[in-house]
Amino acid sequence: MTRDSLTITDNRTGKTYEIPITDDTIRALDLRQIKLNQNDFGMMSYDPAFNNTALCKSKISFIDGDNGVLRYRGYPIEELAERSTYLETAYLILFGELPTRKQLEEWIYHVTHHTFIHESIKKFLDGFHYDAHPMGMLISTIAALSTFYPDARHIFDADSRRKQTYRLIGKMPTLAAFAYRHSLGMPFAYPDNELSYPGNFLNMLFKTTELKYRPNPTLEHALDILFILHADHEQNCSAAAMRNVGSSHVDPYSACAAATAALYGPLHGGANEEVLRMLMDIGSIANVPSYIKRVKSGEKRLMGFGHRIYKNYDPRARIIKRIADEVFDVMGRNPLLDMALEIERIALQDEYFVSRKLYPNVDFYTGLIYQSMGFPVTMFPVLFAIPRTSGWIAQWEEMLLDPEQKIARPRQIYMGHDKRPYVPMDQRS
């Protein structure tokens, strides 16, 4: 008869320990009982970059990397991308269920009416140089919001958390668009509450002299789907940052700024920019085979292929590839697309990539879409941060309400010097 436990024998002492197994997981603290003697600290697990360590129990998103599955609260990403909107999906992620018609109307109303930002934020943005990176400006202004809303410190007040949720999701597109306009030296375009969430964002980005901006329906729809695909993705670097910083019980704006900073890195939110740079480096479709050859020899990296979690085709990539065609029909075919398609064709047939389970990920086509829509590459991680805000807040609130969670405090394996006396300056060699 099998038992839900793991039996460990410490060959150093000959002692045997029985460790309970729950949800195919053992608790790291249960290893602490394994000691050489009573003065020993106890056994720890060593796991750089959390490759095989669960930091929480979560009900928000689920990934089966081997089979290319992504679900939000149990709903397949394919169905949400086809039938939902970003704000409805955000509600699902935050509150656990799809909203009723009345709940959705109230949710959209509250988010929409929190899109405006304090006029002093504009002065804050004006302090940045014209060539400041939009992501750097976004991180700073998100953190600055905590000074405008001191009530955000009441993190265990459900009404306060709900209000900050409206504010963060409502104001993120405004902050992002204002950072973009500042980088171009253009006057800020205020939110238009009559437009949809993605439509309003396009308005604040691209409105010039027209009295009423009318977003292109195809681009508006494409952006809405892209927002759905990026809303949450389990315990990635930025979600973990949101949880770790939030575990100190800081306000959600400060925690969100930390998560946005994590997204700034080229290994996370900047990956689609690296895909574009790779394609521009290749130069033409005729150069693709030689570039692939250099990738296989270790000289180059194939950006946009492979994923830390997915060992199959990223389900988001399939959806984005379809959306790309719709955008290109409106904006014109991106000249880099033919190279991307040829890379994908070769890689999906080449044993080198197939055996390593290197398939296109979400970043492979998003950069091409964003570029065709008129976004500079510096805006790519910003476009990622806007929809991910709903996932971050959901992760933050789940962490706060989990009675098992405490302030994040990883252990280390100390490899430095043992105790040694201070050496006076004249005695140092």
C-alpha positions in Angstrom: 0.0 0.0 0.0 1.5 3.3 -1.1 1.7 6.3 1.3 1.7 10.0 0.4 5.2 10.5 1.7 8.9 10.4 0.7 11.4 8.3 2.7 14.8 9.8 2.9 17.9 8.1 4.3 20.8 10.3 5.3 23.8 8.3 4.5 26.0 10.5 6.7 24.1 9.4 9.9 22.1 6.4 8.8 18.9 8.0 10.0 15.7 7.7 8.0 13.1 10.5 7.6 9.5 10.4 6.3 8.5 13.6 4.5 4.8 14.1 3.7 3.8 14.7 0.1 1.0 17.1 -0.7 0.0 18.0 -4.3 3.2 16.2 -5.5 5.2 18.6 -3.4 7.2 18.4 -0.2 7.7 21.4 2.1 11.2 22.7 2.1 11.0 23.3 5.9 10.4 19.5 6.4 14.0 19.0 5.3 15.2 21.0 8.3 14.8 18.0 10.6 17.6 16.2 8.7 20.6 17.1 10.8 24.1 15.8 11.7 23.5 16.8 15.3 21.2 19.0 17.4 23.5 22.1 16.8 23.2 21.7 13.1 21.0 24.2 11.3 19.4 21.4 9.2 19.1 20.5 5.5 18.2 23.1 3.0 17.4 22.8 -0.8 19.6 24.7 -3.3 17.6 26.0 -6.2 19.1 29.0 -8.2 16.4 30.9 -10.1 13.6 28.8 -8.6 13.8 26.2 -11.3 12.0 23.6 -9.2 10.6 25.5 -6.2 7.0 26.6 -5.7 6.8 29.9 -3.9 3.0 29.9 -3.4 -0.3 28.1 -4.0 -2.3 29.9 -6.7 -5.6 29.6 -8.4 -5.0 32.3 -11.0 -3.3 30.8 -14.1 -2.2 27.3 -15.1 0.5 26.3 -17.6 1.2 22.8 -19.0 4.4 23.5 -20.8 4.8 20.1 -22.3 1.4 20.2 -24.0 1.3 24.0 -24.8 -1.6 24.8 -22.5 -2.4 28.2 -20.8 -5.6 28.8 -18.8 -6.8 31.7 -16.7 -8.9 30.5 -13.8 -9.5 27.3 -15.8 -10.6 29.0 -19.1 -8.4 28.2 -22.1 -6.5 31.2 -23.5 -7.8 30.3 -27.0 -11.4 30.7 -25.9 -10.8 34.0 -24.1 -8.9 35.4 -27.0 -11.7 34.5 -29.4 -14.7 35.5 -27.3 -13.7 37.8 -24.4 -12.3 41.3 -24.1 -9.3 42.4 -22.0 -11.4 44.1 -19.3 -13.7 41.0 -19.0 -10.6 38.8 -18.8 -9.0 41.1 -16.2 -12.2 40.8 -14.1 -11.9 37.0 -14.4 -8.3 37.0 -13.3 -8.9 39.3 -10.4 -12.2 37.9 -9.0 -12.1 34.3 -10.1 -15.2 34.2 -12.2 -16.5 35.7 -15.4 -18.7 38.7 -14.6 -22.5 39.0 -15.1 -23.6 41.7 -17.5 -24.2 44.1 -14.6 -20.9 43.3 -12.9 -19.0 43.9 -16.2 -20.8 47.2 -16.8 -19.9 48.4 -13.3 -16.3 47.1 -13.6 -15.8 48.9 -17.0 -17.3 52.1 -15.6 -15.0 52.2 -12.6 -11.9 51.4 -14.6 -12.8 53.9 -17.3 -13.4 56.7 -14.8 -10.0 56.2 -13.2 -8.0 56.7 -16.3 -7.3 60.4 -15.6 -4.1 61.2 -13.7 -3.3 64.1 -11.4 -2.0 67.1 -13.3 1.1 67.1 -11.1 2.1 63.8 -12.7 2.5 65.7 -16.0 5.0 68.0 -14.3 6.8 64.9 -13.0 7.0 63.5 -16.6 8.2 66.9 -17.9 11.3 66.4 -15.7 12.6 63.6 -17.9 14.9 64.2 -20.8 13.3 63.9 -24.2 15.3 60.7 -24.9 14.4 58.9 -21.6 13.2 55.4 -22.1 9.4 55.1 -21.8 9.8 52.1 -19.5 12.0 54.0 -17.1 9.4 56.8 -17.1 6.6 54.3 -16.5 8.4 52.7 -13.6 9.0 56.0 -11.9 5.4 57.4 -12.4 3.8 54.2 -11.1 5.9 54.5 -7.9 5.0 58.2 -7.7 1.3 57.3 -7.6 1.8 56.0 -4.1 2.4 59.6 -2.9 -0.9 60.7 -4.5 -3.0 58.0 -2.8 -1.8 57.5 0.8 -4.9 55.4 1.4 -3.2 52.7 -0.6 -1.3 51.8 2.5 -4.4 50.1 3.9 -3.7 46.9 2.1 -5.9 44.7 4.3 -8.9 46.9 3.7 -10.9 45.2 0.9 -12.5 48.5 -0.2 -9.1 50.2 -0.4 -7.7 47.3 -2.4 -10.6 47.5 -4.9 -10.1 51.3 -5.3 -6.4 50.9 -6.0 -7.2 48.1 -8.5 -9.5 50.5 -10.4 -6.8 53.2 -10.3 -3.9 51.0 -11.4 -5.7 49.3 -14.3 -7.3 52.6 -15.4 -4.2 54.7 -15.2 -1.5 52.4 -16.6 -2.5 53.1 -20.3 -2.5 56.8 -19.5 0.9 56.8 -17.9 2.2 54.7 -20.8 0.8 56.9 -23.4 2.0 60.1 -21.7 5.5 58.6 -21.5 5.3 57.9 -25.2 4.1 61.4 -26.1 6.8 63.0 -23.9 9.5 61.0 -25.8 8.2 62.5 -29.0 7.8 66.0 -27.7 4.1 65.9 -28.4 1.4 67.4 -26.2 -0.4 64.9 -24.0 -3.8 63.6 -25.2 -6.3 63.1 -22.5 -8.4 59.9 -22.0 -11.7 59.6 -23.8 -14.2 57.7 -21.6 -16.4 57.0 -24.6 -13.8 54.7 -26.1 -13.0 51.1 -25.2 -9.9 50.3 -23.1 -7.6 49.6 -26.1 -9.3 52.2 -28.2 -8.7 54.9 -25.5 -5.1 53.9 -25.3 -4.7 54.3 -29.1 -6.4 57.7 -28.7 -3.9 58.9 -26.1 -1.0 57.6 -28.2 -1.9 58.8 -31.7 -4.4 61.6 -31.5 -3.2 64.8 -33.2 -5.5 67.6 -34.4 -8.8 65.7 -34.8 -11.6 66.7 -32.4 -12.6 63.1 -31.9 -10.2 60.2 -32.4 -11.7 57.1 -34.0 -9.4 54.0 -33.6 -9.2 51.6 -36.4 -11.4 48.6 -35.4 -8.9 46.0 -36.6 -6.0 47.6 -34.6 -8.3 48.1 -31.6 -9.3 44.4 -31.7 -5.7 43.3 -32.2 -4.5 45.3 -29.2 -7.4 43.9 -27.1 -6.4 40.3 -27.9 -2.7 41.0 -27.3 -3.7 42.4 -23.9 -5.6 39.2 -23.1 -2.6 37.1 -24.0 -0.3 39.0 -21.7 -2.6 39.4 -18.7 -1.0 36.7 -16.5 1.5 33.9 -16.8 2.0 32.1 -13.6 5.1 32.8 -11.4 7.3 34.6 -13.9 10.0 37.0 -12.9 7.7 40.1 -12.6 4.9 38.2 -10.8 7.4 36.9 -8.3 8.8 40.4 -7.9 5.2 41.7 -7.2 4.7 39.0 -4.6 8.2 39.3 -3.0 8.1 43.1 -2.7 4.4 43.0 -1.7 5.2 40.5 1.1 6.8 43.4 3.0 3.2 44.9 3.1 4.2 47.9 1.0 1.4 49.7 -1.0 0.4 48.2 -4.4 1.9 51.0 -6.4 5.4 50.4 -5.1 5.0 46.7 -5.6 3.7 47.3 -9.1 6.7 49.5 -9.9 9.0 46.7 -8.8 7.2 44.3 -11.0 7.4 46.7 -13.9 11.1 47.1 -13.3 11.5 43.3 -13.5 9.6 43.4 -16.9 12.1 46.0 -18.2 14.9 43.4 -18.6 15.6 42.0 -22.1 15.1 38.4 -20.8 11.5 39.2 -19.8 9.5 42.1 -21.3 12.2 43.1 -23.8 12.4 39.8 -25.6 10.3 40.8 -28.6 12.6 43.8 -29.1 15.5 41.3 -29.4 13.6 39.4 -32.0 13.3 42.5 -34.2 17.0 43.3 -33.8 17.8 39.7 -34.8 15.7 40.0 -38.0 17.3 43.3 -38.9 20.7 41.8 -38.3 19.8 38.9 -40.7 18.9 41.5 -43.3 17.2 39.4 -46.0 15.5 36.1 -46.5 18.5 34.8 -48.4 20.6 35.1 -45.3 18.3 33.0 -43.1 19.9 29.6 -43.8 23.4 30.9 -43.0 22.1 32.5 -39.8 20.4 29.2 -38.7 23.7 27.5 -39.3 25.5 30.0 -37.0 22.8 29.4 -34.4 23.4 25.6 -34.5 27.1 26.2 -34.2 26.6 28.3 -31.1 27.7 31.6 -32.7 24.2 33.2 -32.6 21.0 32.9 -30.6 17.6 32.3 -32.2 15.5 34.9 -30.4 11.8 34.3 -29.9 12.2 30.5 -29.9 12.1 28.3 -26.9 10.6 29.1 -23.5 11.5 28.4 -19.8 8.1 26.7 -19.3 6.8 25.7 -22.8 8.4 22.7 -24.3 5.8 22.8 -27.1 4.3 25.5 -29.3 3.4 28.5 -27.1 -0.4 28.6 -27.4 -0.2 32.4 -27.4 2.1 32.4 -30.5 -0.6 30.6 -32.6 -3.1 33.2 -31.8 -0.7 36.1 -32.4 0.3 34.7 -35.8 -3.4 35.0 -36.9 -3.7 38.5 -35.5 -0.6 39.5 -37.3 -2.2 38.8 -40.6 -5.2 41.0 -39.7 -2.9 43.9 -38.7 -0.8 43.6 -41.9 -3.9 43.7 -44.0 -4.5 47.2 -42.6 -1.0 48.6 -42.0 0.8 46.8 -44.9 3.0 43.8 -44.8 6.0 44.1 -42.4 9.1 43.6 -44.6 10.6 41.5 -41.8 7.7 39.0 -41.8 9.1 36.9 -44.7 12.3 36.3 -42.8 10.3 35.4 -39.6 8.2 32.9 -41.6 11.3 31.4 -43.2 13.0 31.0 -39.8 9.9 29.3 -38.4 9.6 27.0 -41.4 13.2 25.9 -41.2 13.3 25.5 -37.4 10.1 23.5 -37.2 11.6 21.0 -39.7 15.2 20.9 -38.4 16.0 18.1 -36.0 18.4 20.4 -34.1 15.5 22.6 -32.9 12.8 19.9 -32.8 14.9 17.6 -30.6 15.5 20.6 -28.2 11.8 21.5 -28.3 12.5 25.0 -29.5 9.2 26.4 -30.9 8.1 30.0 -31.5 7.1 31.8 -28.3 4.8 34.8 -27.7 7.6 37.2 -28.5 8.4 36.0 -32.0 5.5 37.8 -33.7 4.4 40.5 -31.2 7.3 42.8 -32.1 6.4 42.6 -35.8 2.8 43.5 -34.9 3.7 46.4 -32.7 6.2 47.8 -35.2 3.5 47.7 -37.9 1.1 49.5 -35.6 3.6 52.3 -35.4 5.2 51.6 -32.0 9.0 52.2 -31.5 10.8 49.3 -30.0 11.3 51.2 -26.7 7.5 50.9 -26.2 7.4 47.1 -26.5 7.9 46.4 -22.7 5.5 49.2 -21.9 2.8 47.5 -24.0 3.5 44.3 -22.0 3.2 46.1 -18.6 -0.3 47.5 -19.3 -2.2 44.2 -19.5 0.1 42.4 -17.0 -1.1 44.9 -14.3 -4.3 42.9 -13.8 -2.3 39.7 -13.2 0.2 41.4 -10.9 -2.7 42.8 -8.7 -4.3 39.3 -8.6 -1.0 37.7 -7.6 -0.4 40.5 -5.0 -3.9 40.1 -3.4 -3.7 36.3 -3.4 -0.4 36.6 -1.6 -1.8 39.0 1.0 -4.8 36.8 1.8 -2.8 33.6 2.1 -2.3 32.9 5.8 0.9 30.8 5.0 2.7 33.7 3.4 5.2 35.8 5.2 7.8 38.4 4.2 10.0 36.8 1.5 13.4 35.8 2.9 15.3 33.3 0.9 18.2 31.3 2.5 21.7 31.2 1.2 24.7 28.8 1.2 27.5 30.9 2.7 30.8 30.2 0.9 32.9 33.1 2.3 35.6 33.3 4.9 35.2 32.0 8.4 35.7 34.5 11.3 38.9 36.4 11.0 40.4 39.4 12.8 40.5 42.9 11.4 44.0 43.8 9.8 45.3 47.3 10.4 46.3 49.2 7.3 50.1 49.1 7.8 50.0 45.3 8.2 48.1 44.5 4.9 50.0 43.0 2.1 
